[in-house]
Amino acid sequence: MSDTALQFGNRELVLVSNREPYVHERVDGEIQVVRPTGGLTSALDPMMANTGGTWVAWGSGDGDDEMSDENGCVRVPPESPSYDLKRVSLTDEQVQNYYYGYSNQVLWPMCHSDTAKMTPKPEFWEHYRETNEHFADAIREQVDPSEAVIWFQDYHFALAPRRIREECPDAFCMQFWHIPWPSWDVLQSCPEYEELLDGLLANDLLGFHTDRYCENFLDCVERAFDAEVDHEAGWVRYEGRTIQVESFPLGIDAAERRQLAGSSEADDAWESLRETYALDADRLAVGVDRLDYTKGIEQRLAALERLWEKYPERRETFTYVQKASESRSQIDDYQRVKENVTSEVERINDRFGTATWQPIVYIDDHLSPVTLAALYRESDMVLVSSLRDGMNLVAKEFVASQVDDPGVLVLSELVGAHEALGEWAITVHPNDTEAFADSIEEALEMDESERATRMEPLRASVEENDIEAWKNSVLQSASKVLSRKETTAQRDTTGTTTEYTNE
């Protein structure tokens, strides 16, 4: 089903996200349009361009207000306007408490099962609740929710669906939760867990990356509320409404990645990268991460140190490239990750490095998409060692970029991508340093025939389950749920009893 073939009747599609697809920034005194590269926003923009509708997002650019109309709206894409971008302005206090506070110091660590890093301050919760109401009000200012399909993206909006539902019982709301959903015991560590669950249960369709996260959510609902839960069919009956819960594994634009990796531009980019960072070792591994404590970068460095210690023949012949991006630097835990990673890289390089070889090449400069594709292509393996990860698209980007001699995917068993890709990857537990080091050695020893045998099904899986498949799967399910809901409403007006099924 194409984007334009979606059957929502006369309902308008309203997308709600924290990030906006087009940012107006002031550069050298002039306002320019900046389109974020990669990520979910760039993947959903073509869909919105095809379907029309409204995208509601935080207006973060310093030129956004000036370029928006009196309702905070601007028509986009700039080259061929086809949908409305409604920007929601946030104060510095809201950004600090709603975004850096509750979203990323309560929900993020909780959902990644690291409760020791949770900081549930009252002001964080207050601003999270108020900002969710602010977004819900912005949606209602722009559209009539009873005539829309409202699609919330991620953990920044756990309460907004309930606000919409209270004002408009006939609204159709759906939400995709892009990070893991924790177990019941972990969820209970959050003092507002009941409000969070109640907010999410105001949706008609709720999506997660994996079946395991769906099961965790259903278990939490069953334990927290007097609700009817069907684990097999994946639905909840709560306060007279039925909520469908499904898994939709997020993918990438695999065709674009493959095209970039095989391009002449990638050849040129690799030559420049190799010369700039002296990447002349016989074998190369890569890791691409935000500097986040969930990514297991420190555990990966420990395994690499053990490798060069245990297998000294790998010194001067094997180099690891860590592409790191600074993230949420206003939060102390993220600053500590950056400090720990950079100090460990320096220490390991001092321990094993020689006059002509550096074991770890640390890159924190921006790399263009084509340069990153070239780095993936030329690497013999990628190391994905997250301690917890909703999906992890780096693993999929590496696979899609393997257009020449196939590399090896070394993948943590604790990431969502392992559910689909683990069978053909080398599986590691990031906290088992000895076994992790041995797994890197296994990847280095693997012959071309086995690498190709593993890479073929990996590539097929990534290409089949790409970003288009994800979008269409979510929206097809939404169409079915909406159709059932409207049919049920019609039957209810005639007094007919309807049994809910997942057919």
C-alpha positions as CSV (number, residue, x, y, z in Angstrom):
1,M,0.0,0.0,0.0
2,S,1.4,3.4,-1.0
3,D,1.2,6.5,1.2
4,T,-1.4,8.0,-1.1
5,A,-3.6,4.8,-1.0
6,L,-4.2,5.0,2.7
7,Q,-7.8,4.6,3.6
8,F,-8.5,7.1,6.4
9,G,-11.7,8.3,4.8
10,N,-12.0,12.1,5.2
11,R,-9.7,12.1,8.3
12,E,-6.6,14.3,8.1
13,L,-3.3,12.8,9.1
14,V,-1.6,14.7,12.0
15,L,1.9,13.7,12.9
16,V,3.3,14.8,16.2
17,S,7.0,14.7,17.0
18,N,9.6,16.4,19.2
19,R,11.8,17.2,16.2
20,E,10.7,19.2,13.2
21,P,11.4,18.2,9.6
22,Y,12.4,21.7,8.5
23,V,14.2,24.2,10.7
24,H,14.6,27.9,10.0
25,E,18.1,29.0,11.3
26,R,19.7,32.3,11.1
27,V,23.1,32.0,9.3
28,D,25.3,35.0,8.8
29,G,22.3,37.3,9.4
30,E,20.0,35.5,6.9
31,I,17.4,32.9,7.7
32,Q,18.0,29.6,5.9
33,V,16.0,26.3,5.8
34,V,17.9,23.4,7.4
35,R,16.6,19.9,6.7
36,P,17.9,17.4,9.3
37,T,19.7,14.5,7.6
38,G,18.8,11.0,8.4
39,G,16.6,9.9,11.2
40,L,12.8,9.5,11.4
41,T,11.9,13.0,10.4
42,S,13.5,12.7,6.9
43,A,11.8,9.3,6.5
44,L,8.4,10.6,7.4
45,D,8.6,13.9,5.4
46,P,7.9,12.2,2.0
47,M,4.9,10.5,3.4
48,M,3.5,13.8,4.7
49,A,4.2,15.4,1.3
50,N,2.2,12.6,-0.4
51,T,-0.7,12.5,2.0
52,G,-0.9,16.2,3.1
53,G,-2.1,17.0,6.6
54,T,-0.3,18.6,9.5
55,W,3.0,18.0,11.3
56,V,3.1,19.3,14.9
57,A,6.6,19.7,16.3
58,W,8.7,21.7,18.7
59,G,9.9,24.8,16.9
60,S,13.6,24.8,17.8
61,G,15.1,27.1,15.2
62,D,16.0,30.6,16.0
63,G,14.2,31.8,12.8
64,D,11.2,29.6,13.2
65,D,8.9,32.2,14.7
66,E,9.8,34.8,12.1
67,M,9.0,32.5,9.2
68,S,5.8,31.1,10.6
69,D,2.4,32.7,10.4
70,E,0.3,34.0,13.3
71,N,-0.8,30.5,14.1
72,G,2.8,29.2,14.2
73,C,2.4,27.4,10.9
74,V,4.4,27.2,7.7
75,R,3.8,25.3,4.5
76,V,6.4,22.7,3.6
77,P,8.4,21.3,1.9
78,P,9.8,24.6,0.8
79,E,10.3,23.6,-2.9
80,S,6.8,22.2,-3.2
81,P,4.5,23.0,-0.3
82,S,1.9,20.3,0.4
83,Y,1.4,20.1,4.2
84,D,1.3,22.3,7.2
85,L,4.1,22.4,9.8
86,K,2.7,23.7,13.1
87,R,5.5,24.7,15.4
88,V,5.0,24.6,19.2
89,S,7.1,27.1,21.1
90,L,8.7,26.0,24.3
91,T,10.3,28.2,27.0
92,D,13.8,27.6,28.2
93,E,12.3,26.3,31.5
94,Q,10.1,23.8,29.6
95,V,13.0,22.6,27.5
96,Q,15.1,22.1,30.6
97,N,12.4,20.3,32.6
98,Y,10.2,18.6,30.0
99,Y,13.0,17.5,27.6
100,Y,16.3,17.3,29.5
101,G,14.4,16.6,32.7
102,Y,11.5,14.2,32.6
103,S,12.0,12.8,29.1
104,N,15.7,12.1,29.4
105,Q,16.4,11.8,33.1
106,V,13.3,9.8,34.0
107,L,11.7,8.1,31.0
108,W,14.9,7.4,29.1
109,P,16.9,5.6,31.9
110,M,13.7,3.8,33.1
111,C,12.9,2.4,29.7
112,H,16.5,1.3,29.3
113,S,16.3,-0.4,32.7
114,D,18.9,1.8,34.3
115,T,16.8,3.0,37.3
116,A,19.9,4.3,39.2
117,K,20.1,7.1,36.7
118,M,16.5,8.2,37.1
119,T,16.0,11.7,38.7
120,P,12.2,12.0,39.3
121,K,12.1,15.6,40.4
122,P,8.6,17.2,40.9
123,E,9.4,20.1,38.6
124,F,10.3,17.6,35.8
125,W,6.9,15.9,36.0
126,E,5.0,19.2,36.3
127,H,6.6,20.5,33.1
128,Y,6.2,17.2,31.3
129,R,2.5,17.1,32.0
130,E,2.1,20.8,31.1
131,T,4.0,20.5,27.9
132,N,2.0,17.4,26.8
133,E,-1.1,19.5,27.4
134,H,0.5,22.3,25.4
135,F,1.0,20.0,22.4
136,A,-2.5,18.6,22.7
137,D,-3.9,22.1,22.7
138,A,-1.8,23.0,19.7
139,I,-3.3,20.0,17.8
140,R,-6.8,21.0,18.7
141,E,-6.1,24.6,17.5
142,Q,-5.1,23.2,14.1
143,V,-7.6,20.4,13.5
144,D,-10.8,18.8,14.8
145,P,-9.5,15.6,16.4
146,S,-12.7,13.8,15.5
147,E,-11.8,14.3,11.9
148,A,-8.2,13.3,12.1
149,V,-5.8,10.5,12.6
150,I,-3.3,11.7,15.2
151,W,0.1,9.9,15.2
152,F,2.3,10.6,18.2
153,Q,6.0,9.8,17.9
154,D,8.0,8.5,20.9
155,Y,8.2,8.9,24.7
156,H,8.0,12.7,24.8
157,F,4.1,12.5,24.5
158,A,2.9,9.8,26.9
159,L,0.2,12.1,28.3
160,A,-1.0,14.0,25.2
161,P,-3.3,11.2,23.9
162,R,-5.3,11.4,27.1
163,R,-5.7,15.2,26.9
164,I,-7.0,14.7,23.3
165,R,-9.3,12.0,24.4
166,E,-10.8,14.0,27.2
167,E,-11.7,16.8,24.9
168,C,-12.7,14.7,22.0
169,P,-13.8,11.1,22.8
170,D,-14.2,10.3,19.0
171,A,-10.6,11.1,18.2
172,F,-8.4,8.5,16.6
173,C,-5.0,8.5,18.3
174,M,-2.0,6.2,17.7
175,Q,1.5,6.2,19.0
176,F,4.9,4.6,18.3
177,W,7.2,4.2,21.2
178,H,10.7,4.3,19.8
179,I,12.6,3.0,22.9
180,P,12.2,-0.2,24.9
181,W,9.3,-0.7,27.1
182,P,10.5,-2.0,30.5
183,S,9.3,-4.8,32.7
184,W,6.7,-4.3,35.4
185,D,9.3,-4.2,38.2
186,V,11.3,-1.5,36.4
187,L,8.2,0.6,35.5
188,Q,7.2,0.7,39.2
189,S,10.4,2.6,40.0
190,C,8.7,5.6,38.3
191,P,6.3,7.4,40.7
192,E,4.0,8.4,37.9
193,Y,3.7,5.0,36.2
194,E,-0.1,4.9,36.5
195,E,-0.5,8.3,34.8
196,L,1.9,7.2,32.0
197,L,0.0,4.0,31.3
198,D,-3.3,5.8,31.4
199,G,-2.1,8.3,28.9
200,L,-0.8,5.7,26.5
201,L,-4.1,3.8,26.8
202,A,-5.9,6.8,25.4
203,N,-4.5,5.7,22.0
204,D,-6.4,3.4,19.7
205,L,-3.2,1.8,18.3
206,L,0.1,1.6,20.2
207,G,3.3,0.4,18.5
208,F,6.7,-0.9,19.7
209,H,9.7,-2.3,18.0
210,T,9.6,-5.9,19.2
211,D,7.1,-8.5,20.5
212,R,9.0,-8.5,23.8
213,Y,8.3,-4.8,24.4
214,C,4.6,-5.4,23.5
215,E,4.4,-8.2,26.0
216,N,6.1,-6.1,28.7
217,F,3.5,-3.3,28.1
218,L,0.6,-5.7,28.3
219,D,1.9,-7.2,31.5
220,C,2.3,-3.7,33.0
221,V,-1.3,-2.8,32.1
222,E,-2.6,-6.1,33.5
223,R,-0.8,-5.6,36.8
224,A,-1.6,-1.9,37.2
225,F,-5.3,-1.7,36.3
226,D,-8.5,-3.6,36.3
227,A,-8.3,-4.1,32.5
228,E,-9.0,-7.0,30.2
229,V,-5.8,-8.0,28.4
230,D,-5.5,-10.5,25.5
231,H,-1.8,-11.3,25.2
232,E,-2.2,-13.5,22.2
233,A,-4.3,-11.1,20.1
234,G,-2.5,-8.0,21.5
235,W,-5.3,-5.8,22.8
236,V,-6.4,-4.2,26.0
237,R,-10.0,-3.4,27.0
238,Y,-9.8,-0.4,29.3
239,E,-12.5,2.1,30.4
240,G,-14.9,0.9,27.7
241,R,-12.4,1.2,24.9
242,T,-10.2,-1.3,23.0
243,I,-6.5,-0.5,22.4
244,Q,-4.5,-2.5,19.8
245,V,-0.8,-3.2,20.8
246,E,1.5,-4.4,18.0
247,S,5.2,-4.6,17.1
248,F,6.5,-2.7,14.1
249,P,10.3,-3.1,13.7
250,L,11.7,0.2,12.4
251,G,13.9,0.0,9.3
252,I,16.1,2.2,7.3
253,D,16.2,3.5,3.7
254,A,18.2,0.5,2.7
255,A,18.2,1.3,-1.1
256,E,19.6,4.8,-0.4
257,R,22.3,3.4,1.9
258,R,23.3,0.8,-0.6
259,Q,23.4,3.4,-3.4
260,L,25.6,5.7,-1.3
261,A,28.0,3.0,-0.4
262,G,28.5,1.9,-4.0
263,S,28.9,5.4,-5.4
264,S,32.0,7.1,-6.8
265,E,31.5,9.8,-4.2
266,A,31.9,7.1,-1.5
267,D,35.2,6.2,-3.2
268,D,36.5,9.7,-2.9
269,A,35.2,10.1,0.6
270,W,37.0,7.0,1.7
271,E,40.3,8.1,0.3
272,S,39.9,11.4,2.1
273,L,38.9,9.7,5.4
274,R,41.8,7.2,5.1
275,E,44.3,9.9,4.6
276,T,43.0,12.2,7.3
277,Y,42.9,9.6,10.0
278,A,45.7,7.3,8.8
279,L,43.4,4.3,8.4
280,D,46.1,2.0,6.9
281,A,45.7,-1.1,9.1
282,D,45.0,-4.5,7.3
283,R,41.7,-4.9,9.3
284,L,39.2,-2.4,10.4
285,A,36.3,-2.3,12.8
286,V,33.8,0.5,13.4
287,G,31.4,1.7,16.0
288,V,29.0,4.6,15.4
289,D,27.2,5.9,18.5
290,R,25.8,8.9,20.3
291,L,27.7,9.4,23.6
292,D,25.0,7.8,25.6
293,Y,25.4,5.4,28.6
294,T,23.0,2.9,27.0
295,K,25.3,2.3,24.0
296,G,27.9,0.2,25.9
297,I,30.9,2.1,24.4
298,E,33.0,1.7,27.6
299,Q,32.3,-2.1,27.6
300,R,33.3,-2.2,24.0
301,L,36.6,-0.5,24.7
302,A,37.3,-2.9,27.5
303,A,36.8,-5.8,25.1
304,L,39.1,-4.3,22.6
305,E,41.8,-3.7,25.2
306,R,41.5,-7.4,26.1
307,L,41.7,-8.4,22.5
308,W,45.0,-6.6,21.9
309,E,46.3,-8.0,25.2
310,K,45.2,-11.6,24.6
311,Y,46.0,-11.6,20.8
312,P,49.1,-9.5,20.5
313,E,49.4,-10.4,16.8
314,R,46.5,-8.0,16.2
315,R,48.6,-5.1,17.3
316,E,49.5,-2.9,14.3
317,T,47.3,-4.9,12.0
318,F,43.8,-4.2,13.4
319,T,42.4,-0.7,14.1
320,Y,39.1,0.3,15.7
321,V,37.3,3.5,14.6
322,Q,34.9,5.1,17.0
323,K,32.6,7.6,15.4
324,A,31.1,9.5,18.4
325,S,28.4,12.2,18.5
326,E,27.9,14.4,21.5
327,S,24.4,14.0,23.0
328,R,22.4,15.7,25.7
329,S,25.5,17.3,27.1
330,Q,23.5,19.4,29.6
331,I,23.0,16.1,31.6
332,D,25.8,15.1,34.0
333,D,25.5,11.4,33.1
334,Y,26.2,12.2,29.4
335,Q,29.1,14.4,30.3
336,R,30.6,11.5,32.3
337,V,30.2,9.2,29.4
338,K,32.1,11.6,27.1
339,E,34.9,12.0,29.7
340,N,35.2,8.3,30.4
341,V,35.3,7.3,26.7
342,T,37.8,9.9,25.7
343,S,40.1,9.1,28.6
344,E,39.9,5.3,27.9
345,V,40.7,5.8,24.3
346,E,43.7,7.9,25.3
347,R,44.8,5.3,27.8
348,I,44.5,2.3,25.5
349,N,46.3,4.1,22.7
350,D,49.1,5.0,25.1
351,R,49.3,1.3,26.2
352,F,49.4,-0.3,22.7
353,G,50.1,2.4,20.2
354,T,53.4,2.7,18.3
355,A,55.1,5.3,16.3
356,T,53.3,4.2,13.2
357,W,50.0,2.7,14.5
358,Q,47.1,3.9,16.7
359,P,44.8,1.1,17.9
360,I,41.7,3.4,18.3
361,V,40.9,6.2,16.0
362,Y,38.3,8.5,17.7
363,I,36.3,10.7,15.4
364,D,33.9,13.3,16.8
365,D,33.8,15.5,13.7
366,H,30.6,15.4,11.6
367,L,30.7,12.8,8.8
368,S,28.4,13.3,5.8
369,P,26.1,10.4,4.9
370,V,28.3,9.4,2.0
371,T,31.4,9.4,4.1
372,L,29.7,7.3,6.8
373,A,28.6,4.9,4.1
374,A,32.2,4.6,2.9
375,L,33.4,3.9,6.4
376,Y,30.8,1.2,6.8
377,R,31.7,-0.3,3.5
378,E,35.4,-0.5,4.1
379,S,35.1,-1.8,7.7
380,D,35.5,-5.6,8.3
381,M,33.0,-5.5,11.1
382,V,30.7,-3.2,13.1
383,L,30.6,-3.5,16.9
384,V,27.2,-2.8,18.3
385,S,27.4,-3.4,22.1
386,S,24.4,-1.5,23.5
387,L,23.4,-2.3,27.1
388,R,19.8,-1.8,26.0
389,D,18.5,-0.4,22.7
390,G,15.0,-0.1,21.2
391,M,16.1,-1.2,17.8
392,N,19.6,0.2,16.8
393,L,19.7,1.3,13.2
394,V,23.6,1.3,13.0
395,A,23.5,-2.5,12.6
396,K,21.1,-2.1,9.7
397,E,23.1,0.8,8.1
398,F,26.3,-1.3,8.2
399,V,24.5,-4.3,6.6
400,A,23.0,-2.1,3.8
401,S,26.4,-0.6,3.1
402,Q,28.2,-4.0,2.5
403,V,28.4,-3.8,-1.3
404,D,31.9,-5.3,-1.7
405,D,33.7,-7.8,0.4
406,P,31.2,-8.6,3.1
407,G,31.9,-7.7,6.7
408,V,30.6,-9.1,10.0
409,L,27.9,-7.8,12.3
410,V,28.9,-8.2,15.9
411,L,25.7,-7.5,17.8
412,S,24.7,-7.2,21.5
413,E,21.9,-9.6,22.4
414,L,20.3,-6.7,24.4
415,V,19.2,-4.6,21.4
416,G,15.9,-4.8,19.5
417,A,17.6,-5.5,16.2
418,H,18.8,-8.8,17.6
419,E,15.3,-10.2,17.3
420,A,15.5,-10.1,13.5
421,L,19.3,-10.1,12.8
422,G,20.8,-12.2,15.6
423,E,20.6,-15.5,13.8
424,W,23.3,-14.3,11.3
425,A,25.3,-12.0,13.5
426,I,28.0,-12.9,16.0
427,T,26.1,-12.4,19.3
428,V,27.8,-10.8,22.3
429,H,26.9,-9.8,25.8
430,P,28.5,-6.4,26.3
431,N,29.4,-7.1,30.0
432,D,31.2,-10.3,29.3
433,T,34.6,-8.8,28.4
434,E,36.5,-12.0,27.8
435,A,33.8,-13.5,25.5
436,F,33.4,-10.2,23.7
437,A,37.1,-10.1,22.9
438,D,37.0,-13.6,21.6
439,S,34.0,-12.8,19.4
440,I,35.9,-9.9,17.8
441,E,38.8,-12.4,17.2
442,E,36.2,-14.8,15.7
443,A,35.0,-12.1,13.3
444,L,38.6,-11.4,12.3
445,E,39.3,-15.0,11.6
446,M,36.1,-15.6,9.6
447,D,36.7,-16.6,6.0
448,E,35.0,-14.8,3.1
449,S,32.7,-17.7,2.4
450,E,31.2,-17.7,5.8
451,R,31.0,-13.9,5.8
452,A,29.0,-14.0,2.6
453,T,26.8,-16.8,3.9
454,R,25.9,-14.6,6.9
455,M,25.6,-11.4,5.0
456,E,23.1,-12.6,2.4
457,P,20.2,-13.2,4.8
458,L,21.1,-10.1,6.8
459,R,20.9,-7.9,3.7
460,A,17.7,-9.6,2.6
461,S,16.1,-8.9,6.0
462,V,17.2,-5.2,6.1
463,E,16.0,-4.6,2.6
464,E,12.7,-6.3,3.1
465,N,12.0,-4.6,6.4
466,D,13.0,-1.1,5.4
467,I,11.5,2.2,6.4
468,E,8.8,2.0,3.7
469,A,7.7,-1.4,5.0
470,W,7.6,0.0,8.6
471,K,5.5,3.1,7.6
472,N,3.1,1.0,5.5
473,S,2.7,-1.7,8.2
474,V,1.9,0.9,10.8
475,L,-0.5,2.8,8.7
476,Q,-2.2,-0.3,7.3
477,S,-2.8,-1.4,10.9
478,A,-4.2,2.0,11.7
479,S,-6.6,1.8,8.8
480,K,-7.9,-1.6,10.0
481,V,-8.2,-0.4,13.6
482,L,-10.0,2.8,12.5
483,S,-12.4,0.8,10.3
484,R,-13.2,-1.6,13.2
485,K,-13.7,1.4,15.5
486,E,-16.1,3.1,13.1
487,T,-18.0,-0.1,12.4
488,T,-18.3,-0.8,16.1
489,A,-19.6,2.8,16.7
490,Q,-22.2,2.3,14.0
491,R,-23.4,-1.0,15.5
492,D,-23.5,0.5,19.0
493,T,-26.0,3.1,17.8
494,T,-28.3,0.2,16.8
495,G,-27.8,-1.7,20.0
496,T,-25.9,-4.5,18.4
497,T,-23.2,-6.2,20.5
498,T,-19.8,-6.3,18.9
499,E,-17.0,-8.7,19.9
500,Y,-13.5,-7.3,19.3
501,T,-11.1,-9.6,17.4
502,N,-7.7,-9.1,15.9
503,E,-8.6,-10.1,12.4
